[in-house]
């Protein structure tokens, strides 16, 4: 019969010993339970900048979180915040420019620049005061009711969490932030490394992250009450990428 001490050691409620698990025993079932999942089964991990009117920053809203402050970076899937002044480090992996169609009820579609150009030729999209609209059947535009098309620059990045780990994130920049996107793209294109055939720009893929430039993003505000905006510092080279980054694709 087991003694009292042996029973206590075996009881997970009273035992303080760490259980050891042979990870290899799960290898045969790797990915099990995810067979039916596709890209639409997962939430997009947006990395955004909290504003004074953000749902978790505004004290008047039920979603208010006292730990969230205007100017912080916020990753929505993990619910993680990062200090805006200190900034975050990102590994740019890919870039895609799209036009988002916004209707009165919200998101109504995503279009490539080529799609938009063709739609403008067919008069399915018209420009008014620097903005793109889907006109009414008679060709008129009501800025209050017509759908709009917003130029959006998507940066697919790997976000370093400060502990050596990393996570996927999407920086979706539009409107006044397009200038920041252009500056980041220009800075990345200017990065050169020495190769067997001479200097070249590293391709936008995490598979060569040992020579990928890292960038630091910080936030700032101009004047009292102004919207917080992000900015990217100059990229730098690294020879110590996050673990498994060389085989992981965004």
C-alpha positions, 0 to 999 in steps of 0.5 A: 500500500502506498504511503501518505508521502507517496500519495501526496507526491502523486497528487497534482494538487499537492506535488510541486515536482515538475512533470517531464514530457517526451515531446517526441511522443507528439510528433506523429500527431503534429498538426492534428486537429487543424486539418479543416482550417484555412486562412479564413479560420484565423484572426489577423494579428494587426499591430496598431497604435492606440489612440485617445479614442480607442475602445480600450483607452477611452474611460467612458467605454465599457471596454476600457483597460487602465493598462492601455495608454495612447501611443502604445503599440497593440497586437490584437490577437495576443492582446499584448501592448508595447511602450510606444516611446521605447518602440518595437523591433520588427523583421519586414518579411513582405509588402502588399499594396491594396485598396480597401472598399469601405461601405456604410456597413464596413469592409466590402472588399479588397482590390489590387492597384491593377483592379482599381485602375481597370475600374477607373477606366470603366467609370466604376470608380471616380475620384473626387477631392483626392478620394476614390468613390463607387458612384451611383448608377447615374454617375453622381457621387454622394460622399456620405453614402457612396462606398470609398476605396482607401489606398492601404499599404500592408507590411507583413512583419515578424514582431520581436517580443523582447525575450527572443521570441517572435510573432507574426503581425501586420502593419496596415498603413493608410491615409497620412501613414502612407508617407511612413510606409514609403520611407520604410520601403525606401530604407529597406531598398537602400540596405545592401549586403556583400554577396559572391557577385557583389552588393545586393539588396536582401529579398523580402523573405524570412528565409534569409533573415540572417541578413535581413534588416531589422527596423525599430518602430516608435510612436510620437504625437504632435501637440496636445490631443493629436493622433499618435503616429508611428515612425520607423528608424533606419534598418540594421543588419543582424546575424542573430535572428529569432529561433526557427525564423529561417524556416517559418513563412509569414 
